[in-house]
């Protein structure tokens, strides 16, 4: 088992990280653009990985570290997928705009 000071620090860290969910969830729901929502989704994945790592410290079970690694990998792949989606949608919008004719 872990000592009292490390346990208290881990519980405090978990509380601080859990409080980080509130502004991130707000940005996810009220984000003015799709990019804001994509970044908020990535941040939620990072917060989940942090909470799983803190749970590993509190419980002393290394299985939570495997879960944290899985959450981080899925979060990274999700961020890449959102970035590609946003890039493609912006390219389609720019192609749909009428081009100015060059007068000679």
Secondary structure, DSSP 8 states (H G I E B T S, - for coil): ---HHHHHHHHHHHHHHHHHHHHHHHHHHH-SSHHHHHHHHHHHHHHHHHHHHHHHHHH--THHHHHHHHHHHHHHHHHHHHHHHHHHHHHHHHHHS-------
